[in-house]
């Protein structure tokens, strides 16, 4: 009996042989990927065409090609994948025969032992499980019923590539360093979101494999040596979002930003932070990304030059004082003009012998600072802030002086391919909301809603859902009942039947509190800079446990990575102070009736002012305050807040998601302290009672928006003048503040 190539690839033998041949390696995946003797390969697949046959009414996805380009940019620009080693298919090209041929020629015939391979797919996914399958199955249980929709141009019939087939192809490669990236949904139904999101689930598209029946069950399948990084879980959705004239998968946006900003192979913690911040506010827990690896590793490809992490890359030199590049940050999802006028440091890498001296190891050239002047699609144009390029003395990673001959290499040509790192962020002094009107509203309801929202100061625009990015969606709960929803369709504010019923204008007038909170969170998200802040801070959030031998449980851990001379973290295997470590999770969970505790550390030589603010799981606006003047941390201080003997943060109430921000500043926050006094005491005078009589605990705010606006005012009062910005904007230095999102789910 003989097998040709296609029979082998399509059969289950490849899957079985791949599992049998795979052995767990004790060598670090990161070291294997960093090897200079092995090559890196990429196969990038953009599907998302409208369905054929019975699925012909399914709309084409707009963001899959963008996903493909984003991944190609970061793999080549930050991970050193050669252009000849990158291949792919666009939506009009992707058919099963075309994919089989490309996989054979590009990967199976060329990849050698020890090479690293990434295969990425963006498009529609299908999930056709039997009724007997568990509601929340594992990947091993669901793998046989998952498929990828391939429908190239001119194809009349839906083509489904079983995920087991793709996994078997990957396991047939000579290497064991294989990564499969999926940005597609696996819901059994096709969702119709209310806002500017489009689902990537094709439902039960395709037929169940003929061998999958009760009398002849499928053999057990597994991922073997393949590391799976998926936008969602079996049975869940995945979405793309419109970005002006382009669209992209939300998960791919988070993934590519994490890859650019990472200076090591350990990607998972950053990926969970970025994807959580993008997905949870819009979808809650409807899209939960997954990472499955054979040895529980959180590593991805090692960057070409470790430490060269940033927010973008220089792609073109326009002239002596101008360049073009790509900046990968989700800030435009919050405010369209956010990147405009912000300033970035271009970090060239200089070869000296066998080492690479990165921008972190050099004194900054006088014009290494560049300001964004124009944004067109994914391309930004930046101009130099200083004059001609001059290099100063520097040291390499070993502390040895860098010779003038080496420094002479830092010329304009060296900037090509340089990493762009945020140094100063331009923020508007005014910000408002965009409300989208859901498709289920009648014409007269739209007219009334547009008029009612137009009279609210926190709203700047009212659009139809799907016409552009929106902060929320106004639509129907049921006939003659209305509410505000996230773009993913989750109600934003619980309304009583009387509040949500009646005339549209009456219901809109009851939404002031919800709109104020939305705008406050929009401001805090615009200020979020956990990856770029240069404040030296570490945060550990733990929950006390009960029982005979209670130990604190690690909920969330974060440490700033761009603080100069940041101390090494030697707490391997624990979260500090003996707290057992846990693998990073997409959405941390906390249990009711147990106390939370926050541990903060200031590495710097200056005191830091700050507080915690946000919305708790009960839906209340809250703030955590330690001292009346908001001085939170002395220099070099380690703080446990609250103390073990005073567990003030007892978790109770609804089983929902809490959304906090840790705010820190090098400067005092007098306006913020006054606003907190007004909102906590209920006294709105210009001289409200101080916070001296309030204990260091979580306190309820009557209105969160005035506090956040006061914070913006305090930060803007210390804006810098290194570059010109319009009068309605302020330029903030990343050395001056931190806004860190913290989310957890109460269970």
N, C-alpha and C positions, 0 to 999 in steps of 0.2 A: 504494500500500500504506500502511495506517495502523496505528498502535499505540495502544492504550488504556494507561492507567496501569499496570494489572496486568501486561499483556504486556511493557511496558517493564521493569518491575522484575524480572520473572522471567527475562527474556532475558539472554543474554550481551552484548547490545549496550550495556547500561548499564555493564558492567564494562569493555568495550573503549573506550567513549567517555570513561569516567572516567580510564583510563590515558592516553589520547591527550591529554586536556585538561590533565592535571596537569603543571605545570612546577616545577622545584625553585626555591624562593625563597631569596634570599641574606639575607633579613631574619630575625633571630632569632625562633624560635617563641615564646620567652618574652615578647618585646616585643609580638608580635601578640596573645597571650593576655591580656596585661595592659592592653590598650587599653580606655579607659573608654567609647568610642563603640560598641564591638561588644558583643554579648550572648553569654552562655554558656548552653548547652542540655544537657539530660541525658535519656536514655531508659534506664530501669533495668528489666531483665527478670529475673524470678525464676521459673524453671521447676522441674524436679525432681519432677514428679508421677510416680507409678508408670506403667510402660509400658502401652500399649494393645495389643491384638492379640497377636502372638507374644511381646511383651515384658510381658505382663500380670503375670508373676511378679516383676517388678522392683519393689523397694521404693521408696516415695517418699522423696526427700531432705528432711531437716528444716532445713537451714541456708540455703537459697536466699533465703527471705524476710528472714532476718537480714542476709545479704549486702546485699540491696537497701536495707534501712534504714540500715546502716552507711555505705554510699556516699552515700545521700541526706543523712545528717547532715553528713558532711564536705564535700560539695560545696556545701551551703547555708551551713554554719556557718563554713567556713574559706576557701572559694573564691568566695563571693558569688553563687552561682547562685540566681536568683529562684525562689520556689516555683512560680510560674506556668510557669516554663521547665523544670520537672521533671515527667516523666510516666513511667508504668510499667505493668507487668502482673504480677499475682501468679500462682502456680501454677495455680489453678483457672480463670484467665482466659486463659491464654496458648495461643492457637491461631494457625495461620498466617493466616487471614483477619483476626483481631483485631489481630495484629501489623502486617500490611500497612496496615490502616486507620489505626492509631495512628502508624505511621512517616510515612505520607502527611500526616496532619493536623497532627501535632506538629512534625515536622522539615522535610519537603520543602516544605511550603507556607509555612513561617515563617522558616527559617534564611536569613540573608543573607550576602553576601560578607564575609569577615573575622570572622564569628562563630566561636565554638569549640563543638564538639559532642563529647560523650562518650556512647557506647552501651555498656552493661554487661550481660552475660549470665551468670547462675549456673544451673547445672543439669547434665543429662547431655549429654555429647558423644558422637558416633559417628565411627568411622574405618573405612572400607571400601576399603582399597587393593587394587590388583591384585597378583598374586604377583610381577610384574616390577619393582615399585617398590622402591627401595633401603630397607634396614633403618632407616637414620637419614636420612630425606629432609629437604630444606629445606622451608620453608613454601610456596615457589612450586611445588615438586614435589607436595606433599601437599594443597594447598588444595582441589583439585577433589574430594577424597575425604573431606573433613571435613564434619560436619553437626552441627546443634544440635537436640536433641529437644524438640519442643513437643507436649504432650498435656494440653489443658485438661480441666476437669471435664466428664464425660459423653462424652468422645471415645472411640470404640471402636478406632480405628486409630492406630498410631504416626504422628506427623507429624514429618518431618525437614526442617529448613530448611538447604539447602546453604550452607556458609560463603561460597562464591563469590557466592551470591545476596545475602547480607547485605552483603558487601563492595561489590558493584555498587550496592546501594541507597545506601550511604555515599558512594561516588564520584559519585553523581548529585546530591548536595547542592551548593549554590552556594559553599560554603566549602571550604577545603582544610585547615583545622585540625580534624581528625577523629581521635578516639581510640576504639579498640575494646578493651574490657576483657572477658576471658573467664576465668571460673573454672569450667571443666569439663574432663573428661578426654578423651583421644583414644587410649585403648588399644584394641587389637583384641579383647581379652578382658575379661570382667567379673571384677574381683578380689574376693576375700573376705578382708578383712584380719582379723588375729587379735585386734586390740584395739578401741579406742574410735574408730577411724577408719572412714569409709564412702567408698568410691570413687565418683567421678562419671563413670565411663566406662560407656557403654552397649554397648561392644564394637562389633561390626559392624552394629549396629542400622540398619535402613533398607536400601534397595536402592541399588546402584551406579547413577549416572545413566545413562540409556539410551544416551547418545552416547559413554560412556566404554568403548570396547572397542578391541581391537587394530586392526580394520579402519578404525575411525573415531576416532582418538585425540582427546582433549580439547585445545582450544587452550591455549597457555601462559597461565597466569594469574599475577597478582601483586597485591600489596596497594596499589600506587600511592601515593596521598597519605595513606593510612590508617596511623596509628601503632597497632600491635598490641601490647597488653600482656596476655600469656597466662599462666595459672597453670602451664602445662606445654607440652611439645613434642609434635609429632605422634608417635603411637605410645606415649605415656607416660600415666600416670595423673594424676589430681588428687583430693584428698581433702577431706572436711569432718570436723570434730571436734565432739564433744559438749561443751558448756559448761554443766554443771548441767542445767537444764531446756531449754536452747536449744542449737542447733548453729550452726556457721558454717564457711565455707570457710577453710582455713588460709591460703591465699594472700590472700584478701580481708582477713583479720585483719592480715596483714603490710602489705598495701597501704594500708588505712585508717589504721593507726598511722603509716606513713611520711608520708602526706599531712597528718595532723594535726601531726606534729613538724617538718615542713619549713617554713622561712620563705622559701623561694625556689621557682622553677619547676623546679629541678634535683632530681628525685625519685629517679632510678635508683640512686645509691649507697646511699641509705637503704633503698630497697625491697629491694635485694639483701641488705643486712645483716639486715633483719628476717625476710625469707622464708627465708634460709639458716638462721638461728637456730631457726626454727619447723619447717622441713621436713627438713633433713639429719639431725638426731638421730633422727627418726622413720622416715624413708624412704630415707636415703642419697641415691643419685642416681636414684631411681625417678621423682621429680617435679622437673623442672628448669624453672623459669619462663623465659619468653622476652620480649624487648622488641625489636620491629622498627619502625624509623621510616624515612621516606623520605630523611632527611638526616642519619641517625645521631645525632639529637638525643636527649638524655636528659631533656628538659623535659616537664612536664605543665602544667596550668593554673597561672597565677600566683596566689598567695594574694591576697585582697582587701587585706590590710595586711601587706606583707612584714615579716618579723621577728616576727610574732605567732604563733610556733610553740609548741606545748605538747602535753600528753597528753590534753586534753579540753576541754569547753566547758560554760559555765553555761547551763542551759536554763530554770530556773524559780526565782523568788524566793519562798521560803516565808515569810520574815519578816525582821526586822532582823538577826538573827544566824543565819540558816539559809538554805540554798539547795540546789537540786538540779542535777545535771549528769550528763554522760556522760564517763567516763574510758576511753580506748582504749589498753590496754596488755595484752600477753600474760602478765603476771605471774600472774594467776589460773590459768593453765595449769600453773604450777609449784606454787603453794600457794594454796588457796582463800581464806585470810584475808589475803592479801598486801596488798590495797588498804586494808583496814580499819585505821583509825587513822593512815594516812599523811597527810601535810600537803601542800597545794598552794597555790601563789600564784595568785590571780585577777588577770589582766592586762587591765584595761579599756583600750580605745582611745579617745582624746579627739580630736575634730576641732578644729583651729586653723587657720583659713583654708583653704588647699588641701591641708594636710598632716594626717597622722594621727599623734598622739603615742601611742606604744604604751607598755605597762607597762615595757618596757626603758628608756624615756627618763624615767621618773618615779621619785623616791624612793618607796619602798613605803609606802602608807597603813598606819596602825597595825593595822588589822584586815584587811589584804589576804590574810592567811594563814588557810586554812580546813582543817579536819580531817575526814576521812571517818568518819562515824558509823554509816552503814547502807548496805548494798548490796542492791538488789532488782532482779534481772535486769540490764539495762544501765544502770539509774539508780542513782546514788549520792547520798546526802544528806550534806551537809557543814555544819559549824557554824563560826562565826567564833571564832578563838582569842583575839583582843583585844576591846576594847570598841567604842564607837561609831566610825563611819567618820570619819576626819580625813585631810586631804590635806596633804602637805608641799610645799615648793618643788621645782621640777623644771626640766629643760631639755629642749628639743626636739632633733630630730635635727641641727639646724644649730648647736647649742650656745647658742642664745639662751634667756634666762630665760622660763619659762612664767608668764603673768600669773595673779594670784589669781582673776580671773574665769573663766579657763579651768579652773584647778584646782577651782573650785567645782563643776564639772560631774561631778567624781568622787564621785557619791553612789551610793546603793544601786541606783538604776535603771541606772547605768552598768555594773553588774556583769552584767546580762543580756547574754548573748552573749560574755562575757569568756572568754579562753583560760585554762585551768587548767594550771599548770606545776609539776612535782614539785619540792619543796624538801626534804622529809624523808620517808624511807621507813621504815615500821614492819616489822621483820622478827621472826620467831619466834626464841626461843632454843633451840627444839627442832624437829627436822624428821625425818620418816621417809618410807618408801616405801609406795606402794600397788601390790600385785601383782594382776594380772588372770589368771584361769584361762581358757585357751583352750577353745573349744567342742568340740574333738576329744578332750577328756579324759573318761574314763568316771567314773561316780559314785564308785567306790571310790578312783580316782586323785585326784578332787577332794577327798575327805575327807582322804586322806593328805597332799596338798599343803597344804591349809588348816592342818592340824596342824603340819606341818614349818615352814612360813613363820611361823606364830604364835609359834614359839619363838625367832625371830631378832630381835635388838634393832633392827636397821635397818628392819624392816617393821612398819607400823602397821595395815595393813588388807589383807585378801584378798577380792577381789570376782570376779564372773563377767565375762568380757570383754563390753564393751558396756553395762555397768550404770553406768559413770561413768569419769572420767578416771583413768588408771593410768600408772605410771612404766615398767612393763614387763609382759610377758605370759609366763606359764609354759605351755608346750605341748609337743607331740610333734615330734621330728625325724622319727621313723618309729616303728613298733611297738616299744614298750618302750624307746624312747630319747627323752630329754627335754632341754629347754634353755630358757634365757630369751631372749625376743625383744623387739624394739622393737614399738611399736603397729603399725608397718608390716610386721612379719613378718620383719625381718632379725635373725639370731642375734647376741646381745650378747656372748657369750663362747664362743670355740672350745673345745669339750670333746672329749677323747679318747673313743673308743668305750666304754672301761671306765668313764670318769667319767659318761657320759650314759646308761649302761645300768643295768638293775637296778631296785630298788625306788625309788619316788618319793622317800621320805624320804632315801635314800642320795644321790640326785642333788642334791636341794635342799641337803644339807649341803656339797656341793662348790661351791656358788655364792656363798660368802661374799665372795670377792674381787671378783666381779662386782657384787654388791649394794653393797659398800662404795664402789666407783667410781661407781656410779649415784647414790648418795646424795651423794657429793662433788660430782659434776657438777650435781645438783639444787640444792645450796647455792650453787654458783658462778653458776648461771643465775638464781637468785632475787636474787642480789646484782648481776647485770648491769645496768649503768647508763650505757652508752656514749652514749646520747642525752641524758641528764639530768645527768651529772656536771658540776661547776663547776671541777674541776681543769683547769689549762691544759696540755694534753699533745698531742703529735703522735706518730704511729707510722708508720713505713714499713718494710715487710718486703720484702726483695729477695732474689733468687737470683743467685749468681755464674754466669756462663756461660763456656764454653771456646771455643777457636778462635783464629784469628790476631789478631782484634781483639775480645777479650772485653769485654762491657759488662754491668753488673748489670741484671737484668730485674725490673721492678716486679711484685710478687705481690699486695700488699695495702697500702692507705693509709687512714689514719684521723686525724681531727683533732677535738678537742672543740670544740663550737659554743657552749657556754654559759659559757665562762670569761670573766669581765668583762675588757674591753679586750684581747680576743684579737687578736694581730697579724694583719694581712692576709696572705693567702697569695699571693705574687707569682710563684709557680713555675709559671705557665701554660705548658702544653706539656711539663712534665716533672714527675717525682715528687720533686724536690729533689735537690740535689747532682748535677745533670746526668743523673739517671736518666730515660730516656724513659718518658713516660706511656703507659698503656694504658687502654681503656675499662673501667669497672667490670664485673666478671663475677660471676655468681651464686655459683660455687664456684671460687676460684682454684686453679690447678694448679701443681705443682712437679715437677721431673724428678729422678730418682735420680742419685746420684753427683755431685751439685753441692751447694755449701754455701749455706745460708740465712744472712742477715745482718739484724739488727734495728737500726733507727735510731730513737732516742727523743729527744724535745725537751721540756724543761720550761719553759713560759712564765712560771711563777710565781716569787715571791720566797722560797719556802720549799723546803727539800729534800723529796724524795719517797722513801718506802720502798716496796719491792715486789719482784716476781719474776714469772716465768712458770710456770704449772702446768697440767697436763692429761694427756691420753693421746695418745701419738704414733701414727704409722701402723703400728707394730709391735704395738700393743695394750699397751704398757708405760705405767705411771704414771710421769710424769717431771716434773722441775722445773728451770727455768733460773735460776741464782743468780749474781749478779755479785760481791757482797761478803758477808762473814759476818754483818754486822749488818743485812743486807737494805736498806741505804741504796743506792738505785738511781740517783737523779738529784739533783745539786746544783741550787740555784736558777739559772735561766737557762742551764742546761747542755744542750748537744747531745751525744748519746752514740751511738757506733756500737759495736754489741756482737754478736758478737765482732769484733775488729779484722781488717782485710783480711789481715794477715800470720798470723792464727791462726784459720783457718776450722774452728771446732770443731763447727759444726752441719751436718755432712755428712749428706745425706739418703740413706738406704738402706732396705733391708727391703721390706716388703709394699707393693703398690700399693693403698693404702687411704686412708682419711680420717683426718687428725689434728685433734684438738679441743683447743685451748689457751685459756687465759685470761690476759690481762695484768692483774696486780693491782698497784694503787698506793694509797698512803695518806699523808696528811699527818703521821701519827704513827708512831713506831717500832712494830715488830711482834715483841715479845720472845717471846711464846708460840709464834708461828709459826716463828721461828728455831729455838727449842728442838725443836719437833716435826719440822722438817726435819732437824735433826741426828740425831734418833732414827731417822727412816725412811731416811736415807741411810747412816748408819753401822751400823744394825742394833742399836744400844744403846738400849734402852727405859728406861733409868734416868732419874731426874729431873735428872741432871747429865751428859748425854751429851757425847761429844767435840764440840767446836765445829766450825765449817765452815771454819776458817782454812786447813786443809791441803787443801781441795778447790778445784780451779781453777774459774774462772767459766765453767762449761759446763753442758750438760744432763745431769742426774744422775737415775738410776733410783730411784724410791721403792718401798719394800716395800709400803706401804699409804698411799694418798693421803688417806683419810678423816681420820685424826688431824690432818694438816696443815691441811685445810680447816676442821675444827672449831676448831683453834687460831686460825686467821684470823678466824673469826666471833667468837671470844672477844675477840681484840684489838680488832676494830672496835666490838663492843658496849661495851667498856670506855670508849669515848669517845662514847657515845650522848648525845643532847641531851635537855633537859627543857622544850622550848618548849610541849609539849602533853602531857596525860596519856595513858599507854598501860598496858595490863595488865602485871602483873609478869612474865609469861612472854614479853614482847616488848621490843624495843629500838628506839629511834628514831634513825636515822642521818641525818646531814646530807649532802646531795649535794656539799657543798664539801669533804668529807673523804676520799672514796674513789672508786676506779674499779675496776670488774670488766668487762673488755672481751673478749667471745668472739672467737676467731680460728680459722677453719677453712680447711683446704686439702686438696686431693686429690693424692696422690702418683701419678704416672703413669709 
